Amino acid sequence: MSAATWITATPPTPNGDLHLGHMAGPYIAGDVLRRFLAADGVPVRYTSGLDDHQSYVPVRGLKDGGRTGEEVADGYGASITGVWRRAGVDFDTLSLPRQDAGYDAYVQGFVRELYEQGHIVARTRPLPWCDSCERWLYEAYVAGGCPHCGSSSNGNACEPCGRPNDCADLSDPVCVPCGATPRLRDCERLYFPLAPFADRLAAFWGRVAMPPHLRVLCETMLAAGLPEIAVSHPGDWGLRTTVPGFEEQRIYVWFEMGPGYLWQYGAPADHPGGGLVQFFGFDNGYFHALLFPAQFLAHSSRPPLPEAFVVNEFYRLEGLKFSTSRRHAIWAHEELERTPADVLRFHVLADRPDGRQTSFSTEALGRTRRHLSDRWDGWLARLFEQIGKDCDGRVPDQPPAGPAWELLRDRLTRTATDLREALGVAGFDPRRATALLDEVVGCADDFGHVHAHERDRPNGGDAHRAALAAQLAAAAALSAWAAPVMPHAAAVLSTALGLPEGRPVDADALRPLPAGAPLGPLPGPVFGG
């Protein structure tokens, strides 16, 4: 297997439908990088899965009136994978933990090896217990105040500040299923101390590309002393451990996800040595930047460590974070009934919470669609109409020429360089990429309006047709350059221009089309849907 770039997106929890916060986060963005690299000829694997074993799954069943965890996971899992297909998010591998043969044994073996090597140890520590439910409370089963920032948090990890907790250190805890106040009882569980990996983690952070917000989290936790992380919980959902004496406990689902990522790609020995790029939200930052790398450093197979973290902040709706568990969301499957997939992709990428939180509004999405229809599709419709009238629907015989074309060509060539940077691993910035694509259309549209007067000049036919050929060259470039962001629309435009799909995002895409080549009709609006 040749060297490949491996892209991961955090597996979503099937305790609800995907919402637009998810789509603005890892999934569409990871697909954009995959498409860009694949068009460039780079071997690439894009993987994710379903996070079936999260305790939020059975808790959703309890809140829904007694549905089983299996029913919840199966129903929402089908919805999630359906949304990915409709949105054009194409994974090379999707792991399904409750269906993939061998998954259980692989994860259990990974955990057992760390125990046998002494990296996982037994500890007796307090854990909330609900007398009313007769249940140990952890993760989704318990809520309280984060011991680090004071925000409302579930057990094991705080979404707002990103730091882990040990459940017993939550302030004012409550049992999520029944609302009762739990009491603390001693419970022996398995733990994974992070402190032995402090120096190697710090060295890793010095190599991996990550945003400052995540770096602050890493360094803050290091300065405070890296904690011991619970590896197992007494419960009835998830993978059982195979560690002697703890067979009735379940593997903490976030500890499962580290080897789960390796399962998505294949056996560690099969890793081809290419770069690993991980897409996730900041609320998952501690897991990806501390827990998983420590697991990989501890394991004898020495799995690959990431070269880049692509991290999104929270996408907000009406001032609050999108939330599946709180049902505060605009559901992606419903929005895709109203809005074409490529329009939605463009909008959430242009509005992506990259480096700061952003907020979705239906009005802004409507403005995006109108802009794509009026400016992008308007320009293309005028261009193809003129070519149909004046050139019999064929590429003009006159090639692009003159100072104005040279200026447009130079501008678009520079834009291609900027686009490559914005779509590549090192400078990945979908917000900038969408702005650059819009600039391409703006430049071409302005060129078309200015040079429309060539038709009215005495003997201006050649100049008019050369101006049309120049715009066709820009359209050809757009059909390649927009493909990672808007794959369906770009494919439609490529077909109309007689060009193949999957061309690289580079200046060669700006090449004028062969004179006399027939053009297919545009099947209505292309980019606005």
Secondary structure in CASP SS format (residue, H / E / C, confidence):
PFRMAT SS
TARGET T0000
AUTHOR 0000-0000-0000
METHOD secondary structure of the structure
MODEL  1
M C 1.00
S C 1.00
A C 1.00
A C 1.00
T E 1.00
W E 1.00
I E 1.00
T E 1.00
A E 1.00
T C 1.00
P C 1.00
P C 1.00
T C 1.00
P C 1.00
N C 1.00
G C 1.00
D C 1.00
L C 1.00
H E 1.00
L H 1.00
G H 1.00
H H 1.00
M H 1.00
A H 1.00
G H 1.00
P H 1.00
Y H 1.00
I H 1.00
A H 1.00
G H 1.00
D H 1.00
V H 1.00
L H 1.00
R H 1.00
R H 1.00
F H 1.00
L H 1.00
A H 1.00
A H 1.00
D C 1.00
G C 1.00
V C 1.00
P C 1.00
V E 1.00
R E 1.00
Y E 1.00
T E 1.00
S E 1.00
G E 1.00
L C 1.00
D C 1.00
D C 1.00
H C 1.00
Q C 1.00
S C 1.00
Y H 1.00
V H 1.00
P H 1.00
V H 1.00
R H 1.00
G H 1.00
L H 1.00
K H 1.00
D C 1.00
G C 1.00
G C 1.00
R C 1.00
T C 1.00
G H 1.00
E H 1.00
E H 1.00
V H 1.00
A H 1.00
D H 1.00
G H 1.00
Y H 1.00
G H 1.00
A H 1.00
S H 1.00
I H 1.00
T H 1.00
G H 1.00
V H 1.00
W H 1.00
R H 1.00
R H 1.00
A C 1.00
G C 1.00
V C 1.00
D C 1.00
F C 1.00
D C 1.00
T E 1.00
L E 1.00
S E 1.00
L C 1.00
P C 1.00
R C 1.00
Q C 1.00
D C 1.00
A C 1.00
G C 1.00
Y H 1.00
D H 1.00
A H 1.00
Y H 1.00
V H 1.00
Q H 1.00
G H 1.00
F H 1.00
V H 1.00
R H 1.00
E H 1.00
L H 1.00
Y H 1.00
E H 1.00
Q C 1.00
G C 1.00
H C 1.00
I C 1.00
V E 1.00
A E 1.00
R E 1.00
T E 1.00
R E 1.00
P E 1.00
L E 1.00
P E 1.00
W E 1.00
C E 1.00
D C 1.00
S C 1.00
C C 1.00
E C 1.00
R E 1.00
W E 1.00
L C 1.00
Y C 1.00
E H 1.00
A H 1.00
Y H 1.00
V E 1.00
A E 1.00
G E 1.00
G E 1.00
C C 1.00
P C 1.00
H C 1.00
C C 1.00
G C 1.00
S C 1.00
S E 1.00
S E 1.00
N E 1.00
G C 1.00
N C 1.00
A E 1.00
C C 1.00
E C 1.00
P C 1.00
C C 1.00
G C 1.00
R C 1.00
P E 1.00
N C 1.00
D C 1.00
C C 1.00
A C 1.00
D C 1.00
L C 1.00
S E 1.00
D E 1.00
P E 1.00
V E 1.00
C E 1.00
V C 1.00
P C 1.00
C C 1.00
G C 1.00
A C 1.00
T C 1.00
P C 1.00
R E 1.00
L E 1.00
R E 1.00
D E 1.00
C E 1.00
E E 1.00
R E 1.00
L E 1.00
Y E 1.00
F E 1.00
P E 1.00
L C 1.00
A H 1.00
P H 1.00
F H 1.00
A H 1.00
D H 1.00
R H 1.00
L H 1.00
A H 1.00
A H 1.00
F H 1.00
W H 1.00
G H 1.00
R H 1.00
V C 1.00
A E 1.00
M C 1.00
P C 1.00
P H 1.00
H H 1.00
L H 1.00
R H 1.00
V H 1.00
L H 1.00
C H 1.00
E H 1.00
T H 1.00
M H 1.00
L H 1.00
A H 1.00
A H 1.00
G C 1.00
L C 1.00
P C 1.00
E E 1.00
I E 1.00
A E 1.00
V C 1.00
S E 1.00
H E 1.00
P E 1.00
G C 1.00
D C 1.00
W C 1.00
G C 1.00
L C 1.00
R E 1.00
T C 1.00
T C 1.00
V C 1.00
P C 1.00
G C 1.00
F C 1.00
E C 1.00
E C 1.00
Q E 1.00
R E 1.00
I E 1.00
Y C 1.00
V H 1.00
W H 1.00
F H 1.00
E H 1.00
M H 1.00
G H 1.00
P H 1.00
G H 1.00
Y H 1.00
L H 1.00
W H 1.00
Q H 1.00
Y H 1.00
G C 1.00
A C 1.00
P H 1.00
A H 1.00
D H 1.00
H C 1.00
P C 1.00
G C 1.00
G C 1.00
G C 1.00
L E 1.00
V E 1.00
Q E 1.00
F E 1.00
F E 1.00
G E 1.00
F H 1.00
D H 1.00
N H 1.00
G H 1.00
Y H 1.00
F H 1.00
H H 1.00
A H 1.00
L H 1.00
L H 1.00
F H 1.00
P H 1.00
A H 1.00
Q H 1.00
F H 1.00
L H 1.00
A H 1.00
H C 1.00
S C 1.00
S C 1.00
R C 1.00
P C 1.00
P C 1.00
L C 1.00
P C 1.00
E C 1.00
A E 1.00
F E 1.00
V E 1.00
V E 1.00
N E 1.00
E C 1.00
F C 1.00
Y E 1.00
R E 1.00
L E 1.00
E C 1.00
G C 1.00
L E 1.00
K E 1.00
F C 1.00
S E 1.00
T C 1.00
S C 1.00
R C 1.00
R C 1.00
H E 1.00
A C 1.00
I C 1.00
W E 1.00
A H 1.00
H H 1.00
E H 1.00
E H 1.00
L H 1.00
E H 1.00
R H 1.00
T C 1.00
P C 1.00
A H 1.00
D H 1.00
V H 1.00
L H 1.00
R H 1.00
F H 1.00
H H 1.00
V H 1.00
L H 1.00
A H 1.00
D C 1.00
R C 1.00
P C 1.00
D C 1.00
G C 1.00
R C 1.00
Q C 1.00
T E 1.00
S E 1.00
F E 1.00
S C 1.00
T H 1.00
E H 1.00
A H 1.00
L H 1.00
G H 1.00
R H 1.00
T H 1.00
R H 1.00
R H 1.00
H H 1.00
L H 1.00
S H 1.00
D H 1.00
R H 1.00
W H 1.00
D H 1.00
G H 1.00
W H 1.00
L H 1.00
A H 1.00
R H 1.00
L H 1.00
F H 1.00
E H 1.00
Q H 1.00
I H 1.00
G H 1.00
K H 1.00
D H 1.00
C C 1.00
D C 1.00
G C 1.00
R E 1.00
V C 1.00
P C 1.00
D C 1.00
Q C 1.00
P C 1.00
P C 1.00
A C 1.00
G C 1.00
P H 1.00
A H 1.00
W H 1.00
E H 1.00
L H 1.00
L H 1.00
R H 1.00
D H 1.00
R H 1.00
L H 1.00
T H 1.00
R H 1.00
T H 1.00
A H 1.00
T H 1.00
D H 1.00
L H 1.00
R H 1.00
E H 1.00
A H 1.00
L H 1.00
G C 1.00
V C 1.00
A C 1.00
G C 1.00
F C 1.00
D C 1.00
P H 1.00
R H 1.00
R H 1.00
A H 1.00
T H 1.00
A H 1.00
L H 1.00
L H 1.00
D H 1.00
E H 1.00
V H 1.00
V H 1.00
G H 1.00
C H 1.00
A H 1.00
D H 1.00
D H 1.00
F H 1.00
G H 1.00
H H 1.00
V H 1.00
H H 1.00
A H 1.00
H H 1.00
E H 1.00
R H 1.00
D H 1.00
R C 1.00
P C 1.00
N C 1.00
G C 1.00
G H 1.00
D H 1.00
A H 1.00
H H 1.00
R H 1.00
A H 1.00
A H 1.00
L H 1.00
A H 1.00
A H 1.00
Q H 1.00
L H 1.00
A H 1.00
A H 1.00
A H 1.00
A H 1.00
A H 1.00
L H 1.00
S H 1.00
A H 1.00
W H 1.00
A C 1.00
A C 1.00
P C 1.00
V C 1.00
M C 1.00
P H 1.00
H H 1.00
A H 1.00
A H 1.00
A H 1.00
V H 1.00
L H 1.00
S H 1.00
T H 1.00
A H 1.00
L H 1.00
G C 1.00
L C 1.00
P C 1.00
E C 1.00
G C 1.00
R C 1.00
P C 1.00
V C 1.00
D C 1.00
A H 1.00
D H 1.00
A H 1.00
L H 1.00
R C 1.00
P C 1.00
L C 1.00
P C 1.00
A C 1.00
G C 1.00
A C 1.00
P E 1.00
L C 1.00
G C 1.00
P C 1.00
L C 1.00
P C 1.00
G C 1.00
P C 1.00
V C 1.00
F C 1.00
G C 1.00
G C 1.00
END
